[in-house]
Amino acid sequence: MNHGLMRITVKIMQSRLMNTIYNLIRIKTESWIKIERENSQSVISDLLSHIEKVGKLRPPQKEAIETYLWIKFIGNNSRIVDMVKSGLLYDDTIAREYENYHTFRGNYTTQFLSQFFLDNDLTTLHRKLVNDPDGEKIPWQNILENLLHNFSYPNYLFSLPMGAGKTYLMACFIYLDLYFSGLFKNDHRFSHNFIVFAPQATKTAILPSLRTIKDFDPAWILPDSEAQKIKQNITIEILDALSSQRKDKLHGNNPNLEKVNRIKQMKDFGLVFITNAEKVVLEQYDADDRIYLDPASAFYDEVKAAEIQKTNELRGSLSQLPKMTVILDEVHHTYGSTGDGEKKLRQAVSILNQHGNINTVLGFSGTPYVKSRIDIEKENSITLNQIQDVVYNYPLNLGIGKFLKIPDIRKANVKESVFIEQALQDFFKEYDKTYKDGSKSKITFYCPSIEKLNESVLPVVKNWYNKKRKGKEAEILRYYTSPSAKKNASGKEKGKIKSYQLPKENLAIFNNLDKPYSQKRVILLVAVGTEGWNCKSLTSVVLPRQKTTKNFVLQTTCRCLREVDDAKNEKALIYLSPDNYTTLDNELRENYRLSIGDLKEKSEQVLTVQVRKPRIGKLKYKQIDYKYRIVKKITPKVKEELNRFSFSYYKQKFAYDSEIVSGQIGRDGLTGETKLKKVDPFELLEIDFNDFLYQLSKNTYGLVSESELLREYPKELEGVHKKITANKKWITLNPYLSLMEIVRDITGCFMDKFETSKEIIENTTEIELLEWQIDNCGISAIAGDGTVYKFMPKLNNTDMRRYLRHPEDMVVDYLSAANNIDPQDISFNYIPYRMDSEFEQNALSEMLKLSELAGLEVYFNGYKNEQLQYFWIQTPRGSYTPDFLILKRKEKKKYSKKDNAVIEKVLIVETKGKPYYDDEFKAKEKFVKEDFLKHNPHFTYHCFVDDGDNDFTKHLDKFKNILKAF
């Protein structure tokens, strides 16, 4: 087998796992490119050879160009849905791997939908397709149109990560179309004119980045002679003037319209207009507008009428450009819908196509993850988490070290002010550098609001500068859209707003941060710089807030990854809280694969539970409750209580880890975590003895004065103050506890206390484990968001579909004599088990192997919606349901249908991921250990906490010792 065929075979295997449009097109493209390269007369081969020889383009840009050429020459610039219907994307070898291949033979639409439904586990829809292949009940042709977004024009989306060179790729496509228009006169596949849209005017960084299209050298992709010829004929104009800014807007024309008309009078080929959508779709010319346009109307407004007229003239002028390609940057903004229907960018495209002059729409995005709903029947629909007309996709992680800096992603769980200081400390210590072009590395803080920036983040940054970079405060830059005064704002609020106003020059400074002369190093942002911000010297990103939205984390953390000189030798520092670190990890995992949920037909996705041991036995235990009654009032012995004051209580209750953890981006999320060091604050919280006395007196609300404190308890309070001082570093770093909260606690030593009596109430409970309470029990196989539930035993997608039809096969496949995964007959009181976590699943898998469990039984506790009786414990913090019960019966007997031996002892086994082993759970656990077990001596309890790798084998030795004692 030669190398070319081997590569294609791998792609076929990948497409079988997830049959996407871009996988199908990539397979076709690679085969076609191979054939073209073998043809010595091929224009395509010459073009690609030139691109490789010049060597200016990155791998994703070159692959995207190959895809683009295939779409133009083989795809005939057709709509994707038409490519599917005509069989252009069909591969018979792939199709034969799917079920019901012969049912859909000869119909490319239903073949594609069959593969799509099976790939995404839409079993109900696939069953309906099999039973209705001719579309007599459901119009499958319409379903395909809706699935691929139903545009009336060819629409192609190129998905490339930030830093891959999307803007220059736009320029490549423009020059290629102009080149082939010259070779093939009047060919409908190639455009003569272009409009490039940024998504919205508020995203200030995007339009400036699109201006770099003017800087592209066409000689990178075309022979010098052809490149120079086209460069002489092309006209690139930025439409960035708002007509409302003109004093003569009533009598004069829209400045953008003037520019367009002036250029159109001279030529109608090679025109490229770059603008925001709002410059074209400023107002809607609809029924509501007519009342302002009609001079006979009481609402006639001469100024507004003139403005609407000029806006419509601009739309009309642009829509008359012949053979036009529209290019949409950050195209994910155009998918989905708003309350008014289509998004503005897509509205702009529709308006420009009013004369049918749009030849192609090209979209670019690094995050094509927009939810949309496809209606199947009257009450049934599916939800898509990813845009479906992606024709080329290059994952983020593949660009690291090639054209993206290598990220150093750190998390630290400390107080926000210390978090900000530590990020600054590490940046200036490890990432303070000057690049070859003279630009200096920069760090940016994304703040949730203007108030938060100015009142919380900026003071910390300034304080750090005062200590560590004194005299260099001019390096700090704030940038955001200026705040506006609220109606009826108080004088104080107006003063705040005025102080938040930015100097006018900040916009220019922000747009020129990458210049060698820029001295700004610390950039504080609100609601800008998340998309299109092309600042290569940005070397660090910090999210100072504890938690933020999902896609925001993914977008902002990537801003500092752009290559400056050589990506493989460049690193970037990303500082996140644990919550945002987890969010980034989840986004990396989720956003590189399609996730589809069949929302409305859950009843069709339910596995019937097979009960193996229908009456495991009765379990008796006591639920414990308390009643309290005040017995007497106790006057505090203040000196004794102050002498007993200790930090051990706080360190146990408010424990945190001050280690800085660093991770790397891998194929399936963040990986390779290592502990770097402990956070070392440059400034510790201090409270002198007099301030300590003042705060104590203040928090007793006048009960004890400062003079009384000093007179009555000088020695004791000095001792407490020394303990606070000795632990000031621990207090400074703590994200959960402040110094003032500790001081307020100490005031409790001066307060009266009340002695209470506790009455213990025992409620004897008896349950029949696994007793059915309804006739038909099922377990959901697929969640509403498309997630396949974890099962023990594990079920692949093929088995899942089979067991949905024949659930009784599970017993044969997993518990028969030949295939018994539970040979000791110690578990599986029912199957399938739905597991909430990998750690829980791994624990049961390891338990089944242990000889120490011979003679015992493992009871997987619980089921959904209380359809089975399960064991639970009432606690003061709510009910607690353990994961597993290990059952021991009298005389070492085991469960059998004939002899239901009495359960003598029970070992409660809990498996908990570290993030979920929190204060809430610990409070319940404390009650179980100290109260429940005391009143239920035939029970014992143990919890195994996972450290993050879902590996129960680390706990096996301890578990075996527990079983021996049991």
N, C-alpha and C positions, 0 to 999 in steps of 0.2 A: 504493500500500500504506500503510495507516495505521500508527501507531507501535505499537499493541498487537500487530498481526499480525507486525510486524517483530521484536519482542522474542521472540515465540513461535517464529518461524522460526530465530532464532539458537539458541534452546534446543534445537530439534530437531537442528540441526547438531551441537551439542555432545553430545547424547545418542547420536548415531550413532557418535561417537568412543569413548564409554564409556557403555554402557547400564546405568545404576545405578538402583536403586529411587528414590533421592531426585531424580534427574533426571526420571524418568517422572512422579513425583508432582508435582514443581514445574511441569512443563508443564501437567498437568491442573489444578493449583491456579490458575495464572495465567489460564487460560481461564475457569474458573468464577468467579473474583473479578471479572473484567471483566464478565461477564454480570450478577452480583449488583449491581455498582455502577451498572449501567444500569437497575436495577429500583428505582423510588422507594418501593416497599413492603417492601424487603428489610431484615430485621433485621440481616443480616450487613453490608450496606452502611452502615447506621446505626452499627453497632458500630465498624467500621473508620474511619469519618469522625470519630467521637468520639476514637478513639485518636490520629489524626493531628492533630486540633484541640488536644488536651491537649499533645501533643508531648513526652511524657516517656520514651517507649521508643526504643530504638536500632533501626536498620534490621534487624539479624538477629533481634531479638525480634519485630518486626512481621511479618517474613516467616515466622518460625516459627509465629506465631499463625495466619496465613493457612493454612499447611499443616495445623495442628491442626484448624482449622474444616473444612477439606476432608475430613480423615479422619473427623470426626464426622458431617458432614452428607451427604457424597457417598460416602465410604468406609464409612459405616454402622458405624463402630467395629469393622470386621472385622479378622481376622488378615491380615497382608500376603500370606501365601501364598494365602488365599482371594480377595483382591483380584486376584491374578494369575490364578488358575484361572477366576474369573468373567469375566475380560476387562476389568475396571475400569481396569487400567493399560495396556491394549492400545491401540496407535495404528497404524492400518493404513498410514498414510503412511510411518511409520518402518519398519514391518515389510517393506514392499515394497523397501526399500533393501538388504535382506539376501538372501544366497543361499538357494535352496530355499524361497522364500516359499510356493509352491503346495503343497509337500510337507506343510506343517503347517497349511494353511488350515483354520480352524474349530476348531483345538485351541490354546487360549491358553497352556497349560502348555508344550507343545513349541515354540511360537513364541518364548516368553520364553527358554527354555533355548537354542534355536538362536541367538538374538541374543547371549545371554550368552557362549556358547562361542566364537562368532566374534569378539566384541569382545575377548576375553581370549586369543585364539590357541590355544584348546584344540581343535586340528584333529582329533585322534583321536576325542575325544568327539563332536564335531559329525558326523564321518563315521558313528559308531555310531548317533547320533540319526537321521540321514538314512536309514540302512538299517533302523532299527527304530522308526519313528514311532509305532507303536501300543503300544510298551512290552511286546512279547511276550518279549524277552530281558532287558531292563533296566527296572525299574519307575521310569519317569521322574517319576511323581507323587511317589514317595518321595524321589527325588533333589532335587526342588524343595523339599520339606519340610525336608530336611537342609540345603540351601543357605541357607534362610531361618531356620535355627536351631530349627525344629520345636517351638515353644512351644505349649502348649495354650490359651493366652490371648492376646488382642491385645497385641503388644509393639512399641513404637515408640521408636527412638533418635534423639535430637536432638543433632547434633554442632555445638557452638559453641566458639570459642576462649576461653581464660581472659580474663576482663574483659568478655565480651559481655553479661553479666547473666543467667547461667543460673539463679541462685537466684530472682531476681525473675520469670523466665520460668516457673519452677515455680509460683510464687504466681499468675501470670496464668492458668495452666491450671486451678488449683484454683478460683479465683473464677469463671472462665468456665463450668466444669461446674456449679457451684452456681447460677449465674445461669440457665443453660438448663434445669436441673432444675426451677427454679421456673416457667419458661415452658411446658415440656413435661412434665407430670406423668407419672411412671412410665415415662419413656422410657429404654430399656435403654442408650442410647448415653452417658448422662451419669451421673457418679458422685455419691454423696452424702457419702462419707467418704474419708479419705486417710491413707496412711502414707508418710512420707518416710524413706528409709534412707541413711545414710552407709556407706561400704564397710567400715571396720573401726575399732575403738577406738584403735589405735595412731596413726592419722592425725589427730592432735589438732586440726589447724586446720580440718578439714572440718565437724564438727558445729557448732562456733561459727558458721561462715559460714552454715549452714542456718538458724540461729536468726533470721537477718534476714528470713525469710519473714514473721515477725510484724510487721516494719516496713513491709511493702508496703502502699501506698495503693490500694485497688481502684478509686478514682475515676480513676485513670490509664487504665483500660480500660472502665469502665462509667459510665453516667449517675450523678450524685451520689446521687439518691434510691435507686437500686438498690444502689449501692455501700454506702451507709449501712445499708440493710436487711440485706444479707448480712453486713456487718461485725458487726452486733449478734447475728447468729445463729451465727457461726463460733466454734469453740473450738480454739485452737492450743496444744498441750501438748508439752513436751520430756520424753522418757523417758530420763533420764540417770543414774538411781540404780542401782547394782549391789546386788543383794540380799545378796551376800556381805559387804558393808560393815556390815550391821546386826548388832548383838549378839544380837538376839532372832530371828534368821532361822529358828531351829527352830520357834519358837512363833508368830512373827508372819508376816504375808504379805509377798510380794515388793512393795517400794514402788511399782514400776512397775505391778504388777497392781492394787494398791489405787487408784492414780490412775485407771487405765483403767476399772475397775469403777464407781468413784464417778461418773465423767463419764457412762458409759453408762446409769446408772440415771436420769439426767436427760434424755438426748436420744439420738437415733440419726441425726442429720443435721448436717452441717457440722463433723464431728470431724476434726482434723488432728493426727496424732501424729508427732513427729520423733525419730528415735533411731538408734543403731547397730545393725547386724545382730546383733551379739553379745548385745544385750539380749534378743533374741527367740530366737536359736539359741545358747544357752549350752552345752547338752549334748544329746546324742542319746538319745532314749528308745527304745532298741532292745534286741535280745536280750542284749547285753552288760550293759545296765543292770539287767535283771530280777533278777540275782543279788543286787544291793544293795537291791532293792525288796521282795523276798519275805522276810517275817519268819521263815519256816522255813529260809531259806538260811544256811549257815555264814558267808557274806560280808555278811549283812544289816548295813546301815549306816544308823542312824536319821537322822543329820544329812544324809547324802547323799540318802537317800530323800525326805526333806522338801524338799530343794532341787530335786531333779528334778521332784517333783510340782508345786512352785510355778512352775517354769519352764514346764512343760506347761500349767498353768492360764493363764499369760500368753499363750502361743501360742493356746490355745483361745479366750480372751476376744477377742483381736484378730481372729482368723479369723471371728468371728461378726458383725463389722461388715458391714452390708448395703451393696451397690453400692459397692465399694471400688476406688479407684485406688492403686496402689503406685508411688511415685516413687523411682528409684534414682540417686543422685549418683555421679559417676565410675564409670559403669556398665560400662566396659571391664573392670573387675575381675570381673564376673560371667560373662564369656565364657571359652571354653576350659575346661580341667578340671584338677583337682588329683589327687593320688594317691587321694583319697577320693571322687572323682567331681565333682559340681557344686561351684561356689564357694559360700561361705557366704551371700552376698546372694541368690543364686538358690535356695539351700535355704530361706531365709527366705520367699521368695515362694511356693514350693511348699507350705510349712507353712501359710501364711496362706490359701491357696486350697483347703484341705482340705474346705471346705463349698461350694466353687464360687462364693464371693462376690466374687472379683476381677473387676472390670469391664475394667480396662486396666492395663498396666504401661508407665510412661514412663521412659525412660533418658536420662541426660545425660552427655556426655563431650566433652572437647576433643581426645582422642587415641584414636579408635576403631580402633586398629590392633592387632588381636589375631589371632594365627595359629590357624586351626582346620582340621581335615581332614575332607573329605567322602568317604566310601567310595562308589565307583561299582559295582564288581564285587568279587569275592572278593579279588583281589590288586591292584586298581587304585583310585587315589584322586587327589583334587586337594587342594591346600593353598591356603587363602584367607589373605591378609595383612590383610584389612580386614573388619570386621563388616558383614554384608550387610543388616541391617534398619534402616539409617540412612534416616530419612524426610526429614530436613532437614540440610543441611551448609553451614556458612559458614566459608571458609578464614581462617586466621590473618592472612595478609598483607593482606586486605581491610579489617581493623579498624585497621590502623596509621594514626595521624593522625586517626581518627574517634573511637574510644573506647579506643584503646591508645596509650601513649606511643611516640614515634618512637625506635627502638633505635639506639644507637651501639655497634656490636659490634666490639670490638678484640681483636687477638691479639698476643702478644709471646712470643718464643722466648728467654726468659732464665731464669736460676736462680730456683727457686721463691720463695725469700725476697725476692729483688728484685722478682719478679712481684707478690707481695702488697703490697710497699711502693709500687710504681708504681700499682697499682690504688687504694690509699688516697690517694696523692698526687693523682692525676687526679680522684678523686671529690670530695675536699674543695676542690680548686682550681676545678673546673668545674661540679660538681653539688651544692654546698652551698647549700641554699635552704630557705626556709620557705614552705609553701603557704598559700593563703588561709584555710584552716580552722585555721591555727596549727601543724599538724603539720610536723615537720622531715624532710628527706630522709634516707634510710638506705641503708646498703650491707650486703649479706649475703655471707658466705663459706660455701659448702656443702663440708663436710669429709667425707672418706671413712670416718672412724672417730673414736671418742671419744679414743683415744690420739693420733691424728694432730692432732686439734684442739688438745688440751692440750699436746702436746709439740713440735709443729712450727709450727702456725699462730698460736696465741695468743702465744707468746714474740715472734714477729716483729711482730705487731700492737702488743703492749705496748711493744716497743723503739721502734717508729715513733712511738707516742704520746709516749713519753718525750722524743723529739727534737723532734716537731712540734706536739703538743697537750698539753704537760706540764700535769698537774693536772686533766685531763679524762678520765682512765682509766675513770671511772664510766660513760662512754658505751658501753663494751663490754659486750655481753650474750652469754653462752653459753646454748644451750638444746638439750637432747636428753633421751631417756629415761635415767634414772639407771642407771649400771652396777651389776651385782651381783657379789658376791665369788665367785671360782671355788673349786671344791672343792679342799681341801688347798693353798690358795694360800700361798705363802711370806709372811713378814712384809713383805718389800719390795713384793710384789704387792698385799697388803692396804693398804699405805700409799698406793700409787698409786691404787687404787680409791677410797679414802677422799678423796683429794685431787680426784678427778674428780666427786664428789658435788656436786650443785647446790643452792643455797639454795632452800627451798620456794617462795619468792615469785617465782622465775623464770618459772613457768608463767603466773601472773597478769600479769607484766610482758610476756611474749611475746604474750599475748592482747590487750594494750592498747597495742601499739606505735604504732597509728595515732592515738592520742589526742593532742591538743595538748600535754598535760602530760608526755608521754613524752620523756625526755632521751636515750634510747638511740639511737646512730647506727651502730654497727658490730655486726652480729648474726652470731654464729658458730653454725652449725647442723650437726647430724648426723641424717639419716634423718627429718627433719620439714620441713614447709613446701614440699614438692614438689607437693602438690595441695591445693586448697581454701583456701590461705592468702590471706585477703583483706586485705592490708596495702597500701593505695594509696600511702602515702608511701614505700614501698620503691622506690628509684630506681636501685639498682645491684645486680648479681649477679656474683659472682666464683667461678669453679671453679679453686681453686689446684692441684689435682692435674693431672698431665700428660694422663691419659686416663681416661675413665669410660664407663659404659654408654650406649647410644644414646638410648633414650627418656628417660633421666634428664637428659641435656643439653637436650633439647627442652623438657621440663617445667620445669626449674629456670630456664633463661634467660628464660622468659616471666613469671616471678613478678613482675618489676619493671615490667611494662608497663601495669599498671592505671592508668586515667585518674584524676587527682585533680580538677583544675579544668577544663582544656580540652586535650584530647589533642593537638590540632594545634600547640599551643605548648609541649608538654612533651616532654622527651627522657629516655632511660634509658641508663645505661652498663652494658655487659656485657663482662666481661673473661674471655678464654679462652686456653688454650694452643693452639698450632697443631693438635694432634690433636683437641681438642674443638671447635675452630672448623670443622674439616673434617667432624666428626661432625654438627654442627648443620646445616651446608650439605647434607649427604647426607640428613638426616632431613627437612629442609624439602622437598627434591626428591621423596623417596620417599613421604612420608606424605600427600601431597595427590593421590595417584593410586592406583588399585587395581593390585595386582601379584599375579598368579596363576601358579603353576607346575604343569604336568602332570607329577607326579613319577615315576610308575611306567612310563609308556609311552614312554620316550625313543627306543626303536627306531623308533617311528612318526614321530619328529621329526628325522630325519636326512636331510640333503641329500647326494645322491651327488655326489662331486667329479668335475668334468669336466676331464681332463688335456688340455691343448692341445699341450704340447711334452714328450712322454713321456720323451725321452732328451736332456736338454740337453747332457750331456757329462761326461767324467771330470774331476775336479778333484783335483790332487795338491798336497799340502802336508805340512808336518812338524809333528807335535805335539812340544812341548818339555817335557822333565822334567829335574830336577836331583837329584844326590846330593851330600851334603856330608860332609866328613871333617875332623876337628880336626887341625890341623898343629902349632900350638904355643900355649902360654899367653903372654899379653902382660900385663906389669905396666903399669898406666895411668900416663901422664904427666899427673898431676892438674892441674898449673898450666896446661898447654896446653889441656886439655879445659875447664877452668873459664873460661879466656879466650875459648874458642870458643862459649860458651853464648849462645844467641840465641832470641828469641821468635818468629822467623819460622816455625820448624818448628811450634810450637803454633798459631799463627794460621792456618796453612794446613790442618793436620789437624783442628783443632777450631773451624773457622769457624762463625759464627752471625750472624744479622741482628738487631740490637737495635732495628730500626724498629718502632714501634707501627702496625699496619695496622687500618684501620676499614672495616667493610662494612655494607651495608644489606640488609634482607629484601626480596626481590623475588618475583615470581610463581614462579620456578623455582629458588629457593635464594638464597644470598647473592650480592650483586652490588655494583657501584660501589665497589670497593676503592680506598682512597687511603692513602698513607703520611702519617702525622700528624707524627711526630717520633721522635727516638731516646730510648730509656729513659735517664733520668739518675738514678742511685742517690743517695739522700740520705746514705748512709753507705758508705764504701769499706772493703774488707778491708785490714787492716793487719797486718804482721808486723815487729816491730823486729829489729834485727841480732842481739841476744842470743837471742831466741826462734828466729830462723832457724838459728843455730848449734846450739841445743838439738834442734830437729827434725831437722837433718842427722845429728847424732850418734845420735839415737834410731833413725833409719831405716837406719843402717849396722849396727845390732844389736851395738854395742859395738866395732866394728872401729876406729873413730876417735873419740876423745873430743873434747869441746868445747875443752879447753885445747890439744890437738894441732891442731885445726882453726885456732884463733886464732894459734897459734905458727907453723905451717907455711904457711898460705895466707891471711893477713889481707887483702892487697891484692886477690887474685883473688876472694875471697868477698864483699868489699865491692862489687866491680864487679857480681857476680851479683845481690846484694841490691838495688843501684840499678836494675838492669833489671827486677826484680820490682816494685819500687816505682813505676817509670815506667809499668808496665802494669797497675797495680792496678785501674783502672776496667774494663779488658777482662776481667780475671780475675773481678771481682765479678759482672759480668753473665752470664758464660758458663754456659749450662745443662748443658754436657757435661764440664766440667773444673773441679776444685777447686784451691785454692792448695796444699793438702797433697799432691795428686798431682804437682804441679810440683816440690815439694821432694823427694819420693821419687825423681823422675826424676834430679834433680841428684846424688843419692847414687851414681848409676851412674858418676860421674866417679872415684870412689874404688875401684871394684871391678875385679878382674882380668877381662881379656877373653881370648877365645880366637880365634885365627886359623884359618880353615877353608879348605879347597879345595873348589871347586865343579866337579862333573863334569856336563857337559851331555850329555843323552841325547836323540837325535833319533829319533823314530819316524815313518817315512814312511807317510802315509795316502793312500789313493785311494778316492774315492767317486764313484758315478754319481748325479749330482743328479737327484732326482725319480724314482728307480727304485722301482717298486711292490714291496712286500714281502708284501702280502696281496691276495686276489682282489677283495674288495668293500670299497671305501673310502668312508666317509661322514663328514660333519661335522655335529655337533649344531647344530640351528637355535635351540633354546631351552634355556637353562640350567635346572638343577634349581630355582632360586629364582624362575623365571619371566622372567628377563632374556633379551631377544632379543639374540643375539650381533651385534656390529658386522660388517658385510660391506663389501667393496669388489668390485664395485659395491654401492651401498646397495640394500636390498630392503625394500619396504613389506610390510605384512601380507598384502595380497591376492596379491602376487607370491610371497610365501613359501609360501602354501598351494598355489599353482599349481606352483611348482618342486618341492615335495615330491612331487607326483604325476608331474610331467614335468620332471625335472632337465635333460634335454637342451635344453629351451627356453631355458636361460640363455645358451648359446652363440649361439643365433639372435638373442636379444634384445639381447645386449651385444657380440657379436663378429662379426656378419654385416656384409656390405658396406654395408648401409643404416644400421646402428646400431652401428658400431664405435667403442667408447670408447678403443681402443688402435690408432689408425690407423698409428702407426709400427712396430707389431708389436715393441715393446721389452719388453713385460711380459706378465702373465697366463699364467704357465706352467701354472696350473690355476685354475679358478673353481668355487665362490666362495671368496674369501679370508676367513678369519675374523680380524678385527683385534682386538687387545687394547685399543687406545686410539684416541681420536679424532685425536690428533696423528699416530699411525702411519698412519691412514687418509688424513688430509689430506696427509701427505708423499707417499704414492703417487699421489694424485690430481694433485698439482702436478708430480710427476716426469713423468707421462705427457704433459704439455703442452710439455716442453722440447725444443727443436730440438737442443740440445747433446748430447742422448742418442741422436741418430740414429747408427746403426752400433754402438750398445752394447745391452746387455740388462739389464733390471732383474729380479733373481731374488728373489721373496718367499720368505724362508728359513723352513722349518719347517712342521710340520703336527702334529696332535695324536697323542699316544700313539706317536710314532716310526713311524707307518705309512708314511711316506716318508723316504728318506734325506735328511738335512739337514746343513748345515755347522755344526760346532761346534769350539770351541777349549778344550783342557784347560789350566786355570790352577791355581796353588796354592790358590786360594779356591773351587775347584769349576769345573764346565764353564760355558762362556759361549756362548750362541747369539745371533748378531746378527739384526737385523730384515731387512736387505736386503743383497744382493750385486749390485754393478754388474760385469757380465762384459764383457771385451774379448777378442775372438778374434784369432788370427793373420791377417794380411793384411786386417784390418778386415772379415772375413766375419762373417755372423750365423748363428744356428742355422737349420738346415733339415733336413728329414727325409732328404734325399739326401746332404748334405755336412755332417757333424758336425764342424765345424772345432774345433781345439784351443783351449782357454781359455788365453790368454796372461797376462792381468793381471786382478786382482780388487780392487775397491774395497769395503771393508766399510762399510756405512752403518748407524748406530745412531740410533734416535729415542727420547728418554727424557724423561718428565715430570720436572719439577724435584724433586718429593718422592722420586722413585725414583733420582735421581742421587746416591746415598748413598755412604757409606764402603765398603760391601761391593762395589758396582759399580765405584767408583773404583779399588779394589785390582785387580779383574779388568782394567779398562781399562789400568792402568799396566803390567801384565804383557804385554798385547797390544802396546802401543806400544814397550816397551823390550826385550822378549824375542822375542815371536812374530814381529814384523815383521823383526827382525834376521835370523832364520833362514828367513824366507819373503819374500825381497825382491820377489817378484812380487805381494805384497799391500800395500795401503795401507788406512788406517783413518780414519774421522771420525765423531764423535758430535755430534748436534744436540740441544740441551737446550731443552725447551719451558718458557716462563715462566708458563704457566697458561691461555693462551687458545687452545691447539691450532692455532696459525697458523704453518704452515710457510713461508708467503710471506716472512716476515721473514728467512729463512735462504737464500732463493733466490740472491741475489748471491754469497754465499760458496760455495754449492753449485756454481754455474756455474764459478767460478774453480777449484774442486777438479777439476771435470770437464775443464777445459782442461789442467790440469797432468797429469791422468791419461792 
